Amino acid sequence: MNADNILKTCLWVVLFFISTIGVSAQESTITLQKCLESAVAGYPLAKNINLIDESGNLLIKNIQSNNYPKLSIYGQYTVQSEVTSLPIAVPGMTVPELDKNQYRIVGEISQSIYDGGIVRHQKEITTQRKYADIESVNVELAKVKERVSQLYFSILFLDAQTLLTKNLIKDLDKAFQKSEAAYKNGVLLKSSVDVIRAEIINAGQRLIELNSDRKTLLSSLAMLTGHTLDENTLFEIPSVPDISDKLKRAELSIFHHQLTSLSGQKGLIISNNLPKVNLFFQSGYGLPGLNMLKADPSSWYIAGIRLSYSLNNIYNIKRDMAINTIARQMVNTQQESFELNTSLQLLKITNELNKLKELIAKDQEIIELRNNIAGSALSQFENGVLTGSDYLHELIKADNARQLLIMHQVQLLQSYYNHKLTTGQL
């Protein structure tokens, strides 16, 4: 086992020991993972994921309907200044004169057989936009995870401080009892007893502050997670995770879907400038019918294949392509900036991890020395060599060293999870 793994194991053991001292069977336990999952699932914005998906699917179905047969009906009534007529007289035949008031009603059904890929590209664009919108929600949910993680580790730190403060009060109570006995025996002055008593009160004040701060954090965490949390809730120490710099951030997925959508838009630009082919069937009734020389109203039909090609977009296609290229370059630039900033964040966290590991190693050395000094000071105090103030000075230094170790240990564990949050692996 390498040194880093040994440090991870020791960190987890120490923190787990702190979290479980004095825990009764009636106390409930909650984990970081459970808090993260509950906060994400219960966050109001999370509902938008299903709504975005449902809305996107409906839009895709609307686009898909462009492949279905289309039915149209139209009618018209016209008054004309002139109608078709034969300029010559045909012997033995009477050519009917067309009415200048004409009308017709026509129904047409058509089926596209080639649209240049318009429907396919529109579906692709809509699908990619849907996925990008979903990932935008996931970006916001990642921020919720950060808040939950911050609250969770803050509570762990307060719990550790509370336990150490209670242990300090126990040591002070022992010293107080011995000092009081020594005072009664005339060995110590009453001022030495009062100094210890005052420090016990100070430690009690610290407990009040810690409990108040914990309640505030519990309220915030309960609101985010939906769990019932109180002073009896035990916060389980998460294990030290393995970390890597591989990014799995939702922002990267957004960039990917944006680029894919732009590829679809490029294809749509091309498709809009391709010819279209469809089958059609027309049927109508009016005056005149297809036979222009027949003066009576008649019904008729036409069936065939239609080729259409619009030149309206040909003037803008180069500019549209240029705009699409610029948009792709902008997305690529945004992605590069995001990856750079994220790499800087990871570098900072990695340096923080290394710093905390070194500090913890020094903390352990300092605690061993401070405990020895405090033990020696206690012996000297009991023998009347040191005053109560001198003994308290060394005892508080030993307590401060332990407090500093716990702070660094919690910060180290939190930094591991900050790394996972930054890479999107949590």
GUDOTOR-125357 format. One record per residue (C-alpha): residue number from 0; x, y, z. Coordinates in steps of 0.02 Angstrom, whole numbers, plus 50000, padded with zeros to 5 digits. Example, Ala and Ser with C-alpha at 12.3 -4.5 7.8 and 13.67 -1.06 7.14 Angstrom:
2
<r num="0" c1="50615" c2="49775" c3="50390"/>
<r num="1" c1="50684" c2="49947" c3="50357"/>
***
This chain:
426
<r num="0" c1="50000" c2="50000" c3="50000"/>
<r num="1" c1="50075" c2="50167" c3="49948"/>
<r num="2" c1="50084" c2="50321" c3="50059"/>
<r num="3" c1="49933" c2="50403" c3="49979"/>
<r num="4" c1="49823" c2="50250" c3="50011"/>
<r num="5" c1="49884" c2="50241" c3="50190"/>
<r num="6" c1="49839" c2="50424" c3="50214"/>
<r num="7" c1="49666" c2="50394" c3="50141"/>
<r num="8" c1="49637" c2="50247" c3="50258"/>
<r num="9" c1="49696" c2="50342" c3="50412"/>
<r num="10" c1="49587" c2="50491" c3="50367"/>
<r num="11" c1="49431" c2="50385" c3="50350"/>
<r num="12" c1="49465" c2="50290" c3="50512"/>
<r num="13" c1="49494" c2="50449" c3="50614"/>
<r num="14" c1="49340" c2="50537" c3="50548"/>
<r num="15" c1="49232" c2="50382" c3="50564"/>
<r num="16" c1="49288" c2="50361" c3="50745"/>
<r num="17" c1="49240" c2="50542" c3="50780"/>
<r num="18" c1="49069" c2="50522" c3="50698"/>
<r num="19" c1="49021" c2="50365" c3="50793"/>
<r num="20" c1="49072" c2="50406" c3="50971"/>
<r num="21" c1="48919" c2="50419" c3="51081"/>
<r num="22" c1="48795" c2="50370" c3="50944"/>
<r num="23" c1="48643" c2="50277" c3="51007"/>
<r num="24" c1="48545" c2="50148" c3="50910"/>
<r num="25" c1="48398" c2="50268" c3="50897"/>
<r num="26" c1="48495" c2="50398" c3="50798"/>
<r num="27" c1="48464" c2="50401" c3="50610"/>
<r num="28" c1="48606" c2="50398" c3="50486"/>
<r num="29" c1="48618" c2="50491" c3="50321"/>
<r num="30" c1="48749" c2="50486" c3="50185"/>
<r num="31" c1="48819" c2="50615" c3="50065"/>
<r num="32" c1="48761" c2="50513" c3="49915"/>
<r num="33" c1="48585" c2="50503" c3="49982"/>
<r num="34" c1="48582" c2="50691" c3="50010"/>
<r num="35" c1="48646" c2="50725" c3="49834"/>
<r num="36" c1="48519" c2="50609" c3="49753"/>
<r num="37" c1="48373" c2="50678" c3="49854"/>
<r num="38" c1="48422" c2="50859" c3="49822"/>
<r num="39" c1="48433" c2="50831" c3="49634"/>
<r num="40" c1="48272" c2="50729" c3="49625"/>
<r num="41" c1="48174" c2="50853" c3="49730"/>
<r num="42" c1="48240" c2="51015" c3="49655"/>
<r num="43" c1="48098" c2="51103" c3="49563"/>
<r num="44" c1="48203" c2="51133" c3="49407"/>
<r num="45" c1="48229" c2="50945" c3="49387"/>
<r num="46" c1="48048" c2="50930" c3="49331"/>
<r num="47" c1="48095" c2="51025" c3="49173"/>
<r num="48" c1="48196" c2="50876" c3="49110"/>
<r num="49" c1="48038" c2="50775" c3="49078"/>
<r num="50" c1="47947" c2="50928" c3="49013"/>
<r num="51" c1="48088" c2="50969" c3="48891"/>
<r num="52" c1="48094" c2="50788" c3="48833"/>
<r num="53" c1="47905" c2="50781" c3="48809"/>
<r num="54" c1="47901" c2="50948" c3="48718"/>
<r num="55" c1="48046" c2="50897" c3="48606"/>
<r num="56" c1="47963" c2="50732" c3="48560"/>
<r num="57" c1="47804" c2="50824" c3="48512"/>
<r num="58" c1="47902" c2="50943" c3="48402"/>
<r num="59" c1="47987" c2="50795" c3="48317"/>
<r num="60" c1="47817" c2="50715" c3="48283"/>
<r num="61" c1="47759" c2="50879" c3="48206"/>
<r num="62" c1="47910" c2="50879" c3="48092"/>
<r num="63" c1="47883" c2="50695" c3="48050"/>
<r num="64" c1="47706" c2="50737" c3="47993"/>
<r num="65" c1="47783" c2="50828" c3="47844"/>
<r num="66" c1="47810" c2="50655" c3="47769"/>
<r num="67" c1="47624" c2="50618" c3="47776"/>
<r num="68" c1="47508" c2="50650" c3="47627"/>
<r num="69" c1="47445" c2="50829" c3="47622"/>
<r num="70" c1="47266" c2="50874" c3="47579"/>
<r num="71" c1="47216" c2="51048" c3="47523"/>
<r num="72" c1="47053" c2="51122" c3="47462"/>
<r num="73" c1="47030" c2="51290" c3="47381"/>
<r num="74" c1="46900" c2="51380" c3="47280"/>
<r num="75" c1="46887" c2="51539" c3="47178"/>
<r num="76" c1="46761" c2="51647" c3="47089"/>
<r num="77" c1="46818" c2="51769" c3="46955"/>
<r num="78" c1="46744" c2="51900" c3="46842"/>
<r num="79" c1="46848" c2="51915" c3="46684"/>
<r num="80" c1="46858" c2="52053" c3="46555"/>
<r num="81" c1="46887" c2="51928" c3="46416"/>
<r num="82" c1="46873" c2="51740" c3="46387"/>
<r num="83" c1="46946" c2="51617" c3="46262"/>
<r num="84" c1="46857" c2="51618" c3="46094"/>
<r num="85" c1="46890" c2="51562" c3="45915"/>
<r num="86" c1="46933" c2="51708" c3="45802"/>
<r num="87" c1="46853" c2="51622" c3="45651"/>
<r num="88" c1="46683" c2="51549" c3="45613"/>
<r num="89" c1="46677" c2="51363" c3="45580"/>
<r num="90" c1="46544" c2="51317" c3="45450"/>
<r num="91" c1="46416" c2="51194" c3="45516"/>
<r num="92" c1="46473" c2="51212" c3="45697"/>
<r num="93" c1="46418" c2="51326" c3="45835"/>
<r num="94" c1="46557" c2="51368" c3="45957"/>
<r num="95" c1="46486" c2="51405" c3="46130"/>
<r num="96" c1="46536" c2="51568" c3="46208"/>
<r num="97" c1="46616" c2="51553" c3="46380"/>
<r num="98" c1="46543" c2="51647" c3="46526"/>
<r num="99" c1="46649" c2="51789" c3="46594"/>
<r num="100" c1="46593" c2="51741" c3="46770"/>
<r num="101" c1="46693" c2="51585" c3="46813"/>
<r num="102" c1="46714" c2="51480" c3="46970"/>
<r num="103" c1="46796" c2="51321" c3="47027"/>
<r num="104" c1="46826" c2="51219" c3="47185"/>
<r num="105" c1="46976" c2="51103" c3="47187"/>
<r num="106" c1="47041" c2="50971" c3="47308"/>
<r num="107" c1="47220" c2="50908" c3="47299"/>
<r num="108" c1="47312" c2="50770" c3="47390"/>
<r num="109" c1="47501" c2="50762" c3="47374"/>
<r num="110" c1="47638" c2="50649" c3="47440"/>
<r num="111" c1="47819" c2="50702" c3="47450"/>
<r num="112" c1="47939" c2="50574" c3="47381"/>
<r num="113" c1="48097" c2="50681" c3="47392"/>
<r num="114" c1="48117" c2="50837" c3="47498"/>
<r num="115" c1="48307" c2="50853" c3="47488"/>
<r num="116" c1="48325" c2="50793" c3="47668"/>
<r num="117" c1="48232" c2="50938" c3="47749"/>
<r num="118" c1="48132" c2="50831" c3="47871"/>
<r num="119" c1="48284" c2="50729" c3="47920"/>
<r num="120" c1="48388" c2="50882" c3="47960"/>
<r num="121" c1="48246" c2="50969" c3="48051"/>
<r num="122" c1="48224" c2="50816" c3="48162"/>
<r num="123" c1="48410" c2="50811" c3="48197"/>
<r num="124" c1="48415" c2="50996" c3="48243"/>
<r num="125" c1="48263" c2="50981" c3="48358"/>
<r num="126" c1="48333" c2="50824" c3="48442"/>
<r num="127" c1="48501" c2="50903" c3="48476"/>
<r num="128" c1="48421" c2="51062" c3="48544"/>
<r num="129" c1="48315" c2="50955" c3="48659"/>
<r num="130" c1="48468" c2="50865" c3="48726"/>
<r num="131" c1="48561" c2="51031" c3="48748"/>
<r num="132" c1="48415" c2="51103" c3="48847"/>
<r num="133" c1="48412" c2="50949" c3="48959"/>
<r num="134" c1="48599" c2="50965" c3="48991"/>
<r num="135" c1="48573" c2="51149" c3="49034"/>
<r num="136" c1="48459" c2="51090" c3="49174"/>
<r num="137" c1="48594" c2="50967" c3="49228"/>
<r num="138" c1="48717" c2="51113" c3="49240"/>
<r num="139" c1="48602" c2="51196" c3="49366"/>
<r num="140" c1="48579" c2="51032" c3="49460"/>
<r num="141" c1="48768" c2="51017" c3="49474"/>
<r num="142" c1="48767" c2="51183" c3="49566"/>
<r num="143" c1="48639" c2="51109" c3="49686"/>
<r num="144" c1="48759" c2="50964" c3="49717"/>
<r num="145" c1="48896" c2="51088" c3="49759"/>
<r num="146" c1="48785" c2="51174" c3="49887"/>
<r num="147" c1="48734" c2="51009" c3="49965"/>
<r num="148" c1="48915" c2="50950" c3="49974"/>
<r num="149" c1="48968" c2="51113" c3="50056"/>
<r num="150" c1="48830" c2="51099" c3="50186"/>
<r num="151" c1="48867" c2="50915" c3="50219"/>
<r num="152" c1="49053" c2="50939" c3="50251"/>
<r num="153" c1="49020" c2="51095" c3="50355"/>
<r num="154" c1="48910" c2="50989" c3="50468"/>
<r num="155" c1="49045" c2="50856" c3="50478"/>
<r num="156" c1="49170" c2="50988" c3="50531"/>
<r num="157" c1="49051" c2="51056" c3="50664"/>
<r num="158" c1="49019" c2="50880" c3="50729"/>
<r num="159" c1="49206" c2="50851" c3="50745"/>
<r num="160" c1="49230" c2="51018" c3="50833"/>
<r num="161" c1="49085" c2="50978" c3="50950"/>
<r num="162" c1="49161" c2="50811" c3="51000"/>
<r num="163" c1="49333" c2="50887" c3="51030"/>
<r num="164" c1="49255" c2="51027" c3="51132"/>
<r num="165" c1="49162" c2="50900" c3="51239"/>
<r num="166" c1="49324" c2="50805" c3="51266"/>
<r num="167" c1="49409" c2="50968" c3="51315"/>
<r num="168" c1="49271" c2="51001" c3="51442"/>
<r num="169" c1="49299" c2="50827" c3="51515"/>
<r num="170" c1="49485" c2="50864" c3="51535"/>
<r num="171" c1="49444" c2="51033" c3="51612"/>
<r num="172" c1="49319" c2="50954" c3="51732"/>
<r num="173" c1="49452" c2="50832" c3="51791"/>
<r num="174" c1="49575" c2="50974" c3="51814"/>
<r num="175" c1="49442" c2="51076" c3="51904"/>
<r num="176" c1="49404" c2="50936" c3="52026"/>
<r num="177" c1="49589" c2="50911" c3="52065"/>
<r num="178" c1="49619" c2="51098" c3="52081"/>
<r num="179" c1="49470" c2="51118" c3="52196"/>
<r num="180" c1="49533" c2="50978" c3="52306"/>
<r num="181" c1="49706" c2="51058" c3="52308"/>
<r num="182" c1="49629" c2="51226" c3="52353"/>
<r num="183" c1="49536" c2="51148" c3="52499"/>
<r num="184" c1="49699" c2="51071" c3="52556"/>
<r num="185" c1="49783" c2="51241" c3="52545"/>
<r num="186" c1="49898" c2="51192" c3="52402"/>
<r num="187" c1="49823" c2="51307" c3="52268"/>
<r num="188" c1="49756" c2="51482" c3="52266"/>
<r num="189" c1="49571" c2="51507" c3="52228"/>
<r num="190" c1="49619" c2="51608" c3="52074"/>
<r num="191" c1="49691" c2="51449" c3="51995"/>
<r num="192" c1="49526" c2="51361" c3="52024"/>
<r num="193" c1="49429" c2="51507" c3="51951"/>
<r num="194" c1="49538" c2="51510" c3="51795"/>
<r num="195" c1="49492" c2="51330" c3="51756"/>
<r num="196" c1="49310" c2="51360" c3="51795"/>
<r num="197" c1="49307" c2="51510" c3="51677"/>
<r num="198" c1="49382" c2="51404" c3="51538"/>
<r num="199" c1="49247" c2="51273" c3="51565"/>
<r num="200" c1="49116" c2="51409" c3="51540"/>
<r num="201" c1="49206" c2="51469" c3="51383"/>
<r num="202" c1="49203" c2="51293" c3="51313"/>
<r num="203" c1="49018" c2="51282" c3="51354"/>
<r num="204" c1="48989" c2="51442" c3="51256"/>
<r num="205" c1="49081" c2="51366" c3="51110"/>
<r num="206" c1="48963" c2="51216" c3="51116"/>
<r num="207" c1="48813" c2="51332" c3="51111"/>
<r num="208" c1="48884" c2="51418" c3="50956"/>
<r num="209" c1="48924" c2="51253" c3="50873"/>
<r num="210" c1="48749" c2="51184" c3="50906"/>
<r num="211" c1="48669" c2="51344" c3="50841"/>
<r num="212" c1="48774" c2="51341" c3="50682"/>
<r num="213" c1="48732" c2="51157" c3="50658"/>
<r num="214" c1="48546" c2="51190" c3="50670"/>
<r num="215" c1="48561" c2="51325" c3="50537"/>
<r num="216" c1="48654" c2="51207" c3="50420"/>
<r num="217" c1="48532" c2="51066" c3="50456"/>
<r num="218" c1="48385" c2="51177" c3="50410"/>
<r num="219" c1="48465" c2="51225" c3="50244"/>
<r num="220" c1="48512" c2="51045" c3="50203"/>
<r num="221" c1="48340" c2="50980" c3="50252"/>
<r num="222" c1="48258" c2="51109" c3="50138"/>
<r num="223" c1="48367" c2="51056" c3="49991"/>
<r num="224" c1="48353" c2="50867" c3="50017"/>
<r num="225" c1="48178" c2="50850" c3="50089"/>
<r num="226" c1="48244" c2="50741" c3="50230"/>
<r num="227" c1="48199" c2="50765" c3="50412"/>
<r num="228" c1="48361" c2="50812" c3="50498"/>
<r num="229" c1="48385" c2="50852" c3="50682"/>
<r num="230" c1="48518" c2="50852" c3="50818"/>
<r num="231" c1="48509" c2="50662" c3="50827"/>
<r num="232" c1="48548" c2="50635" c3="50643"/>
<r num="233" c1="48717" c2="50553" c3="50614"/>
<r num="234" c1="48809" c2="50609" c3="50458"/>
<r num="235" c1="48908" c2="50463" c3="50390"/>
<r num="236" c1="49086" c2="50500" c3="50338"/>
<r num="237" c1="49101" c2="50466" c3="50151"/>
<r num="238" c1="49245" c2="50358" c3="50096"/>
<r num="239" c1="49394" c2="50438" c3="50011"/>
<r num="240" c1="49360" c2="50422" c3="49824"/>
<r num="241" c1="49479" c2="50386" c3="49683"/>
<r num="242" c1="49494" c2="50536" c3="49568"/>
<r num="243" c1="49542" c2="50568" c3="49388"/>
<r num="244" c1="49550" c2="50723" c3="49278"/>
<r num="245" c1="49432" c2="50652" c3="49146"/>
<r num="246" c1="49292" c2="50778" c3="49120"/>
<r num="247" c1="49111" c2="50720" c3="49119"/>
<r num="248" c1="49032" c2="50891" c3="49137"/>
<r num="249" c1="48859" c2="50931" c3="49069"/>
<r num="250" c1="48933" c2="51085" c3="48986"/>
<r num="251" c1="49035" c2="50975" c3="48870"/>
<r num="252" c1="48876" c2="50884" c3="48819"/>
<r num="253" c1="48795" c2="51052" c3="48782"/>
<r num="254" c1="48940" c2="51100" c3="48667"/>
<r num="255" c1="48929" c2="50930" c3="48580"/>
<r num="256" c1="48742" c2="50947" c3="48549"/>
<r num="257" c1="48762" c2="51127" c3="48490"/>
<r num="258" c1="48893" c2="51074" c3="48362"/>
<r num="259" c1="48785" c2="50929" c3="48304"/>
<r num="260" c1="48637" c2="51046" c3="48288"/>
<r num="261" c1="48742" c2="51165" c3="48183"/>
<r num="262" c1="48791" c2="51019" c3="48070"/>
<r num="263" c1="48605" c2="50986" c3="48048"/>
<r num="264" c1="48576" c2="51170" c3="48007"/>
<r num="265" c1="48713" c2="51163" c3="47876"/>
<r num="266" c1="48627" c2="51013" c3="47797"/>
<r num="267" c1="48461" c2="51105" c3="47804"/>
<r num="268" c1="48536" c2="51252" c3="47709"/>
<r num="269" c1="48589" c2="51134" c3="47571"/>
<r num="270" c1="48421" c2="51042" c3="47573"/>
<r num="271" c1="48324" c2="51205" c3="47552"/>
<r num="272" c1="48417" c2="51233" c3="47389"/>
<r num="273" c1="48382" c2="51061" c3="47315"/>
<r num="274" c1="48235" c2="51017" c3="47199"/>
<r num="275" c1="48081" c2="50936" c3="47277"/>
<r num="276" c1="47977" c2="50797" c3="47201"/>
<r num="277" c1="47801" c2="50743" c3="47249"/>
<r num="278" c1="47655" c2="50644" c3="47181"/>
<r num="279" c1="47486" c2="50731" c3="47171"/>
<r num="280" c1="47305" c2="50703" c3="47128"/>
<r num="281" c1="47183" c2="50846" c3="47095"/>
<r num="282" c1="46997" c2="50837" c3="47076"/>
<r num="283" c1="46880" c2="50983" c3="47049"/>
<r num="284" c1="46716" c2="51053" c3="46990"/>
<r num="285" c1="46686" c2="51219" c3="46905"/>
<r num="286" c1="46649" c2="51327" c3="46757"/>
<r num="287" c1="46736" c2="51297" c3="46644"/>
<r num="288" c1="46808" c2="51123" c3="46670"/>
<r num="289" c1="46962" c2="51055" c3="46585"/>
<r num="290" c1="46870" c2="51069" c3="46420"/>
<r num="291" c1="46880" c2="51257" c3="46393"/>
<r num="292" c1="46757" c2="51249" c3="46247"/>
<r num="293" c1="46619" c2="51175" c3="46354"/>
<r num="294" c1="46506" c2="51310" c3="46423"/>
<r num="295" c1="46427" c2="51201" c3="46559"/>
<r num="296" c1="46503" c2="51165" c3="46730"/>
<r num="297" c1="46593" c2="50998" c3="46743"/>
<r num="298" c1="46698" c2="50894" c3="46861"/>
<r num="299" c1="46875" c2="50837" c3="46821"/>
<r num="300" c1="47036" c2="50764" c3="46894"/>
<r num="301" c1="47223" c2="50769" c3="46862"/>
<r num="302" c1="47357" c2="50649" c3="46929"/>
<r num="303" c1="47544" c2="50658" c3="46906"/>
<r num="304" c1="47716" c2="50693" c3="46974"/>
<r num="305" c1="47777" c2="50870" c3="47013"/>
<r num="306" c1="47955" c2="50937" c3="47015"/>
<r num="307" c1="47985" c2="51104" c3="47100"/>
<r num="308" c1="48142" c2="51206" c3="47125"/>
<r num="309" c1="48145" c2="51373" c3="47212"/>
<r num="310" c1="48280" c2="51500" c3="47173"/>
<r num="311" c1="48233" c2="51613" c3="47318"/>
<r num="312" c1="48374" c2="51551" c3="47432"/>
<r num="313" c1="48512" c2="51545" c3="47303"/>
<r num="314" c1="48563" c2="51725" c3="47340"/>
<r num="315" c1="48591" c2="51691" c3="47526"/>
<r num="316" c1="48666" c2="51517" c3="47529"/>
<r num="317" c1="48847" c2="51575" c3="47540"/>
<r num="318" c1="48808" c2="51697" c3="47680"/>
<r num="319" c1="48705" c2="51566" c3="47772"/>
<r num="320" c1="48852" c2="51445" c3="47761"/>
<r num="321" c1="48971" c2="51578" c3="47825"/>
<r num="322" c1="48856" c2="51616" c3="47972"/>
<r num="323" c1="48849" c2="51430" c3="48013"/>
<r num="324" c1="49039" c2="51418" c3="48009"/>
<r num="325" c1="49056" c2="51568" c3="48125"/>
<r num="326" c1="48931" c2="51492" c3="48245"/>
<r num="327" c1="49033" c2="51330" c3="48251"/>
<r num="328" c1="49192" c2="51428" c3="48285"/>
<r num="329" c1="49107" c2="51519" c3="48428"/>
<r num="330" c1="49050" c2="51356" c3="48507"/>
<r num="331" c1="49225" c2="51283" c3="48490"/>
<r num="332" c1="49298" c2="51439" c3="48571"/>
<r num="333" c1="49175" c2="51426" c3="48715"/>
<r num="334" c1="49221" c2="51243" c3="48739"/>
<r num="335" c1="49408" c2="51281" c3="48738"/>
<r num="336" c1="49382" c2="51419" c3="48867"/>
<r num="337" c1="49278" c2="51305" c3="48977"/>
<r num="338" c1="49406" c2="51165" c3="48970"/>
<r num="339" c1="49547" c2="51286" c3="49010"/>
<r num="340" c1="49456" c2="51360" c3="49160"/>
<r num="341" c1="49408" c2="51187" c3="49223"/>
<r num="342" c1="49589" c2="51128" c3="49207"/>
<r num="343" c1="49644" c2="51278" c3="49310"/>
<r num="344" c1="49515" c2="51233" c3="49442"/>
<r num="345" c1="49575" c2="51053" c3="49447"/>
<r num="346" c1="49756" c2="51111" c3="49461"/>
<r num="347" c1="49709" c2="51220" c3="49609"/>
<r num="348" c1="49616" c2="51076" c3="49693"/>
<r num="349" c1="49762" c2="50958" c3="49663"/>
<r num="350" c1="49883" c2="51081" c3="49742"/>
<r num="351" c1="49762" c2="51100" c3="49887"/>
<r num="352" c1="49758" c2="50911" c3="49910"/>
<r num="353" c1="49948" c2="50901" c3="49915"/>
<r num="354" c1="49958" c2="51047" c3="50037"/>
<r num="355" c1="49830" c2="50971" c3="50155"/>
<r num="356" c1="49918" c2="50802" c3="50154"/>
<r num="357" c1="50079" c2="50886" c3="50208"/>
<r num="358" c1="49989" c2="50989" c3="50341"/>
<r num="359" c1="49904" c2="50835" c3="50412"/>
<r num="360" c1="50071" c2="50746" c3="50428"/>
<r num="361" c1="50139" c2="50896" c3="50525"/>
<r num="362" c1="49979" c2="50909" c3="50628"/>
<r num="363" c1="50002" c2="50732" c3="50690"/>
<r num="364" c1="50180" c2="50771" c3="50745"/>
<r num="365" c1="50123" c2="50930" c3="50832"/>
<r num="366" c1="49981" c2="50841" c3="50922"/>
<r num="367" c1="50099" c2="50709" c3="50989"/>
<r num="368" c1="50215" c2="50844" c3="51057"/>
<r num="369" c1="50072" c2="50950" c3="51125"/>
<r num="370" c1="49995" c2="50801" c3="51214"/>
<r num="371" c1="50161" c2="50763" c3="51296"/>
<r num="372" c1="50181" c2="50945" c3="51349"/>
<r num="373" c1="50002" c2="50953" c3="51415"/>
<r num="374" c1="50027" c2="50790" c3="51511"/>
<r num="375" c1="50186" c2="50857" c3="51590"/>
<r num="376" c1="50100" c2="51022" c3="51630"/>
<r num="377" c1="49958" c2="50929" c3="51715"/>
<r num="378" c1="50082" c2="50836" c3="51826"/>
<r num="379" c1="50170" c2="50998" c3="51870"/>
<r num="380" c1="50003" c2="51083" c3="51906"/>
<r num="381" c1="49950" c2="50942" c3="52022"/>
<r num="382" c1="50115" c2="50961" c3="52114"/>
<r num="383" c1="50096" c2="51149" c3="52130"/>
<r num="384" c1="50241" c2="51189" c3="52014"/>
<r num="385" c1="50129" c2="51273" c3="51881"/>
<r num="386" c1="49981" c2="51388" c3="51904"/>
<r num="387" c1="49810" c2="51349" c3="51834"/>
<r num="388" c1="49837" c2="51478" c3="51697"/>
<r num="389" c1="50000" c2="51397" c3="51643"/>
<r num="390" c1="49920" c2="51225" c3="51635"/>
<r num="391" c1="49770" c2="51291" c3="51539"/>
<r num="392" c1="49887" c2="51375" c3="51416"/>
<r num="393" c1="49965" c2="51207" c3="51370"/>
<r num="394" c1="49798" c2="51115" c3="51373"/>
<r num="395" c1="49718" c2="51240" c3="51253"/>
<r num="396" c1="49868" c2="51228" c3="51136"/>
<r num="397" c1="49847" c2="51039" c3="51131"/>
<r num="398" c1="49660" c2="51060" c3="51096"/>
<r num="399" c1="49696" c2="51188" c3="50958"/>
<r num="400" c1="49816" c2="51065" c3="50877"/>
<r num="401" c1="49681" c2="50931" c3="50876"/>
<r num="402" c1="49554" c2="51055" c3="50808"/>
<r num="403" c1="49675" c2="51102" c3="50669"/>
<r num="404" c1="49703" c2="50919" c3="50623"/>
<r num="405" c1="49516" c2="50886" c3="50611"/>
<r num="406" c1="49491" c2="51042" c3="50506"/>
<r num="407" c1="49628" c2="50989" c3="50386"/>
<r num="408" c1="49559" c2="50811" c3="50377"/>
<r num="409" c1="49383" c2="50870" c3="50335"/>
<r num="410" c1="49454" c2="50994" c3="50210"/>
<r num="411" c1="49555" c2="50855" c3="50129"/>
<r num="412" c1="49403" c2="50743" c3="50112"/>
<r num="413" c1="49300" c2="50887" c3="50046"/>
<r num="414" c1="49435" c2="50929" c3="49920"/>
<r num="415" c1="49426" c2="50752" c3="49852"/>
<r num="416" c1="49239" c2="50774" c3="49823"/>
<r num="417" c1="49263" c2="50949" c3="49754"/>
<r num="418" c1="49379" c2="50868" c3="49626"/>
<r num="419" c1="49242" c2="50744" c3="49579"/>
<r num="420" c1="49113" c2="50884" c3="49569"/>
<r num="421" c1="49228" c2="50988" c3="49459"/>
<r num="422" c1="49257" c2="50843" c3="49338"/>
<r num="423" c1="49072" c2="50799" c3="49339"/>
<r num="424" c1="49103" c2="50624" c3="49406"/>
<r num="425" c1="48993" c2="50642" c3="49560"/>
***
